[in-house]
Amino acid sequence: MRNKASLTVIFLTIFIDLMGFGILIPILPSFASKELGISDFGIGIIVASFSFMQFLFNPILGKLSDNIGRKPLIAATLLLTSFSYVVFSFAHSFFLLLLSRVLAGIGGSNIGVAQAYIADITPPEERIKGMGLIGVAFGLGFVFGPLIGAFVSKLGYSFTGLCSACFSFVAFLFALVILPESKDVKKERINLKVKLFDMFFIKNVFKIPFVGFLIFIFFIIIFSIANLYGTFALLGYKFYHFSDQQNGILFVIMGIVGVLVQGILVNIVENKLTEKTMLLIGLFFMFIGLGLIPYGHNFLGVIIVISVLSIGTGILQPLVLSMISKYSDPSLQGSILGVNQSFSALARVLGPLWGGFSYEYLGYKAPFLTGAIFTFIIFVIVLFNPKFTVN
């Protein structure tokens, strides 16, 4: 009963915070361009800085959470995120806007800690369901956040930033006052010494049976999805001739399907299918969805294709996170999940870079087919590798 209450609180905490994130992100590029006159390349640097900070700080926060507990870091990073939105509200230069995204990236490096929190309070047989809650919180945050932002942005960019700050501050209060600590930390074992980038530890993580391969799979999943960040809207606008409203609807559908899969479907099948079978099903759906995006022909066709893609990613993300957690040392949950989040953040930096480059120089189909090819390779490895016998 206590664990269910804790799951509810951590879900609400992440959801409220991500609503603030969802409010701000859609208007960030236009604000940078229209209000501050920042170049497209400068906007790219600002957007990439968020994920790059996560790449650096996810392992640090994960390891710290193993030492001092999850709650202090979740609360502190939410407060930092709230402050970053205040900085955005008063940004009048490239430097201040970049600073706001750097601070937000450090604050956003708490996802690995949140995953470790869920791993602490869920038994292995319910781990997929627990990890799926994070995906549901993300999906709902990106559905409701932009909807709120569409109305709030009419009042001005500064007000939008302050609105986001309020949501993250409410999440901070939730974490500080209501969220119980999930990890039993002995005071004599507390250690605040953490390296900025511990290559020795990362190397050892990749030596853990299955864990290294699972982190690699997660990297490929996120990289392939990240290819869509800038190119999917361009494809809709230039080749399918979709309106901004239609493009927005497609992103909302992706979010809704992801929520339904992670919140309902995964719960139904997790104890009926083996992990390997679920992994193959998720990879197959993702492969088909990515490969067919350039061949959707019309709005209905693209809706069907992205729904297939969202089913695949909706299965894969909580499943792989659950498997990484289950095959890791319980005392190192935060550290290992932090390493995984670090590499997924790197994928969110490299994915848009490759997507933009391949779209411009290799053709509009290239970003989507690239992701499909990588996903198919992983599918074949999992299917035919006799060593991959987890169940």
C-alpha positions in Angstrom: 0.0 0.0 0.0 2.9 2.3 0.9 4.6 1.5 -2.4 1.4 2.3 -4.4 1.2 5.6 -2.7 4.8 6.3 -3.4 4.3 5.4 -7.1 1.4 7.8 -7.3 3.4 10.6 -5.8 6.5 10.1 -8.0 4.1 9.9 -11.0 2.4 13.2 -10.1 5.8 14.8 -9.5 7.1 13.9 -12.9 3.9 14.7 -14.7 3.6 18.2 -13.2 7.2 18.9 -13.9 6.9 17.7 -17.5 3.8 19.8 -18.1 6.0 22.8 -17.4 8.5 21.4 -19.9 5.8 20.8 -22.5 4.5 24.4 -22.1 7.9 25.9 -22.9 9.5 23.7 -25.5 7.2 24.4 -28.5 7.7 28.2 -28.2 11.5 28.1 -27.5 12.7 28.2 -31.2 10.3 31.0 -32.2 11.2 33.0 -29.1 14.9 32.7 -29.8 14.4 33.7 -33.5 11.7 36.4 -33.3 12.5 38.1 -30.0 16.3 37.6 -29.7 17.3 37.4 -33.4 19.4 34.2 -32.8 20.5 32.3 -35.9 19.3 28.8 -36.7 22.7 27.5 -35.8 22.6 29.3 -32.4 19.1 27.8 -31.8 20.5 24.4 -32.5 23.3 25.0 -29.9 20.7 26.1 -27.3 18.4 23.1 -27.9 21.4 20.6 -27.9 22.8 22.1 -24.7 19.9 20.6 -22.7 20.6 17.0 -23.8 24.4 17.5 -23.5 24.0 18.6 -19.8 22.0 15.4 -19.3 24.7 13.4 -20.9 27.2 14.8 -18.4 25.1 14.9 -15.2 22.9 11.8 -15.4 25.7 9.5 -14.1 26.7 12.0 -11.4 23.2 12.4 -10.0 22.5 8.7 -10.3 25.6 7.8 -8.3 24.9 10.5 -5.7 21.4 9.1 -5.3 22.9 5.7 -4.4 24.9 7.5 -1.7 22.6 10.1 -0.2 19.1 8.9 -1.3 16.7 9.7 -4.1 14.5 12.3 -2.5 17.1 15.1 -1.9 18.2 15.0 -5.5 14.7 14.8 -7.0 13.7 17.8 -4.9 16.9 19.8 -5.6 16.8 19.2 -9.3 13.1 20.2 -9.5 13.9 23.5 -7.8 16.8 24.1 -10.2 14.5 23.4 -13.1 12.0 25.9 -11.8 14.8 28.5 -11.5 15.9 27.8 -15.1 12.4 28.8 -16.3 12.6 32.1 -14.4 15.9 32.8 -16.1 14.2 32.1 -19.4 11.4 34.6 -18.6 14.0 37.3 -18.2 16.4 36.2 -21.0 17.3 39.0 -23.4 20.4 37.6 -24.9 21.9 34.4 -26.4 23.9 33.9 -23.2 21.0 34.1 -20.8 18.8 31.8 -23.0 21.7 29.3 -23.2 22.2 29.5 -19.4 18.5 28.8 -18.9 18.7 25.6 -21.0 22.0 24.5 -19.4 20.4 24.8 -15.9 17.3 23.0 -17.2 19.4 20.2 -18.6 21.1 19.7 -15.2 17.7 19.7 -13.5 16.4 17.3 -16.1 19.1 14.9 -15.3 16.9 13.6 -12.5 15.1 11.0 -14.7 17.7 8.3 -13.9 17.1 9.0 -10.2 13.3 8.8 -10.7 13.8 5.5 -12.4 16.0 4.2 -9.6 13.3 5.4 -7.1 10.7 3.2 -9.0 13.2 0.3 -9.0 13.5 0.7 -5.2 9.8 0.4 -4.5 8.7 -2.2 -7.1 9.3 -6.0 -7.1 11.0 -7.4 -10.3 7.7 -8.8 -11.6 6.1 -5.4 -11.5 9.1 -3.4 -12.7 7.9 -2.9 -16.3 4.6 -1.5 -15.0 6.5 0.9 -12.7 8.9 2.1 -15.5 5.9 2.5 -17.7 4.6 5.2 -15.3 7.4 7.4 -16.3 6.5 7.0 -19.9 2.9 7.8 -19.1 3.9 10.9 -17.2 6.1 12.0 -20.2 3.3 11.3 -22.7 0.6 13.2 -20.7 3.0 16.0 -20.0 3.6 16.5 -23.7 -0.1 16.3 -24.4 -1.3 18.8 -21.8 1.8 21.0 -21.7 1.6 22.3 -25.3 -2.2 22.7 -25.0 -1.8 24.9 -21.9 1.2 26.7 -23.6 -0.9 27.5 -26.7 -3.2 29.6 -24.5 -0.6 31.0 -22.1 1.8 32.1 -24.9 -0.8 34.6 -26.0 0.0 36.6 -22.9 3.7 36.8 -23.8 6.9 34.7 -23.7 7.9 35.9 -20.2 4.5 34.8 -18.8 5.0 31.4 -20.4 8.3 30.9 -18.7 6.9 31.9 -15.3 4.0 29.5 -15.8 6.4 26.6 -16.5 8.4 27.7 -13.4 5.2 27.4 -11.3 4.5 23.9 -12.4 8.1 22.8 -11.6 7.9 24.5 -8.3 4.7 22.7 -7.4 6.5 19.5 -8.4 9.3 20.5 -6.1 6.9 21.0 -3.2 5.3 17.6 -3.9 8.8 16.0 -3.7 9.9 17.9 -0.7 6.8 17.5 1.5 5.0 14.3 0.3 7.5 12.1 -1.5 8.9 9.5 1.0 12.6 8.4 0.6 12.8 5.0 -1.2 16.4 4.1 -0.3 17.7 3.2 3.1 20.9 5.2 3.4 23.2 4.7 6.3 24.9 8.0 7.4 28.3 6.5 7.8 28.2 5.4 4.1 27.3 8.8 2.7 29.9 9.8 0.1 29.7 13.0 -1.9 32.8 12.4 -4.0 31.7 11.8 -7.6 33.8 12.1 -10.7 32.4 14.3 -13.5 32.7 11.4 -16.0 33.9 8.1 -14.5 35.0 6.1 -17.5 36.2 3.2 -15.3 32.8 2.8 -13.8 31.1 3.1 -17.3 33.4 0.5 -18.7 32.5 -1.9 -15.9 28.8 -1.2 -16.4 29.1 -2.4 -20.0 30.7 -5.6 -18.8 27.7 -6.6 -16.7 25.9 -9.5 -18.5 23.0 -8.2 -20.7 23.2 -4.7 -19.1 25.7 -3.3 -21.6 23.8 -4.7 -24.5 20.5 -3.4 -23.1 22.0 0.1 -22.7 23.1 -0.1 -26.3 19.6 -1.1 -27.4 18.1 1.9 -25.5 20.6 4.2 -27.2 19.6 3.0 -30.6 15.9 3.4 -29.7 16.3 7.0 -28.5 18.7 7.8 -31.4 16.2 6.6 -34.0 13.3 8.5 -32.4 15.4 11.6 -32.1 15.9 11.6 -35.8 12.3 12.6 -36.0 12.6 15.7 -33.8 13.3 18.2 -36.5 12.7 16.2 -39.7 9.2 14.8 -39.1 7.6 18.3 -39.1 9.6 19.2 -42.2 8.4 16.0 -44.0 4.8 16.9 -43.1 5.1 20.5 -44.2 7.2 20.0 -47.4 6.2 16.6 -48.8 2.7 15.9 -47.3 1.7 19.5 -47.3 0.2 19.2 -43.8 -0.8 22.4 -41.9 0.8 23.3 -38.6 -2.4 22.1 -36.9 -2.1 18.7 -38.6 1.5 18.3 -37.6 0.5 19.2 -34.1 -2.2 16.6 -34.1 0.2 14.0 -35.2 2.5 14.7 -32.2 -0.5 14.6 -29.9 -1.5 11.2 -31.4 2.0 9.9 -30.8 1.8 11.0 -27.2 -1.7 9.5 -26.6 -0.8 6.1 -28.2 2.4 6.0 -26.1 0.4 6.6 -22.9 -2.2 3.9 -23.8 0.5 1.4 -24.5 2.7 2.1 -21.5 -0.3 2.6 -19.1 -2.5 -0.3 -20.3 -1.2 -2.7 -22.9 2.2 -3.3 -21.2 0.4 -4.1 -17.9 -1.8 -6.7 -19.6 1.0 -8.6 -21.4 4.0 -8.2 -19.1 3.3 -11.5 -17.2 2.0 -13.4 -20.3 5.0 -12.9 -22.6 8.7 -13.4 -22.1 10.9 -10.3 -22.0 12.6 -11.5 -25.2 9.3 -11.9 -27.0 8.2 -8.4 -25.9 11.5 -7.0 -27.0 11.1 -8.6 -30.5 7.5 -7.3 -30.8 8.5 -3.8 -29.8 11.5 -3.8 -32.2 9.3 -5.1 -35.1 6.7 -2.4 -34.6 9.3 0.3 -34.3 11.1 -1.0 -37.5 7.8 -1.0 -39.5 6.7 2.4 -38.2 10.0 4.2 -38.9 10.4 2.5 -42.3 6.9 3.5 -43.5 6.8 7.2 -42.4 8.1 8.5 -45.8 5.4 6.3 -47.5 2.3 7.3 -45.6 0.9 9.1 -48.7 -1.8 11.1 -46.8 -2.8 12.3 -43.4 -4.7 9.1 -42.4 -1.8 6.9 -43.7 0.7 8.8 -41.6 -1.6 8.5 -38.5 -1.6 4.7 -38.9 2.2 4.6 -39.4 3.1 6.8 -36.4 0.6 4.8 -34.3 2.5 1.6 -35.2 5.8 3.4 -34.3 4.3 4.6 -31.0 3.2 1.1 -30.1 6.7 -0.2 -30.6 8.4 2.6 -28.6 5.7 2.4 -25.9 6.6 -1.3 -25.4 10.4 -0.9 -25.7 11.1 2.0 -23.4 9.6 0.7 -20.1 10.7 -2.9 -21.0 14.4 -2.1 -21.6 14.5 0.1 -18.5 13.0 -2.6 -16.4 15.5 -5.2 -17.8 18.4 -2.9 -17.1 17.2 -2.5 -13.5 16.5 -6.2 -12.9 20.0 -7.3 -14.1 21.8 -4.6 -12.1 23.1 -4.7 -8.6 20.3 -3.2 -6.4 22.9 -1.1 -4.6 23.9 0.5 -7.9 20.5 1.2 -9.4 20.9 4.9 -9.5 24.4 4.7 -10.9 23.6 2.3 -13.7 20.3 3.8 -14.7 22.1 7.2 -14.6 24.7 5.8 -17.1 21.8 4.6 -19.3 20.1 8.0 -19.2 23.5 9.7 -20.0 23.8 7.6 -23.2 20.2 8.2 -24.1 20.8 12.0 -23.7 23.8 11.6 -26.1 21.4 9.9 -28.5 19.1 12.9 -28.3 22.1 15.1 -29.3 23.3 12.9 -32.1 19.9 11.9 -33.5 18.8 15.5 -34.5 22.2 16.2 -35.9 22.2 13.1 -38.1 18.5 13.6 -38.9 19.1 17.2 -40.2 22.3 16.3 -42.1 20.8 13.2 -43.8 17.6 15.0 -44.6 19.4 17.7 -46.4 22.1 15.8 -48.1 20.8 12.2 -48.5 17.1 12.9 -49.1 13.9 13.3 -47.0 13.6 9.5 -46.5 17.1 9.0 -45.0 16.5 9.9 -41.3 13.5 7.5 -41.1 15.1 4.7 -43.0 18.3 5.0 -41.0 16.4 4.5 -37.8 14.5 1.5 -39.4 17.8 -0.1 -40.5 19.4 0.2 -37.0 16.2 -1.1 -35.4 16.1 -4.1 -37.8 19.8 -4.9 -37.0 19.0 -5.0 -33.3 15.9 -7.2 -34.0 18.1 -9.7 -35.9 20.7 -9.8 -33.2 18.1 -10.4 -30.5 16.3 -13.1 -32.6 19.3 -15.2 -33.6 21.8 -14.7 -30.7 21.6 -17.9 -28.7 23.2 -16.1 -25.7 20.2 -13.8 -25.5 18.0 -16.1 -23.5 16.5 -13.9 -20.8 12.9 -14.6 -20.0 
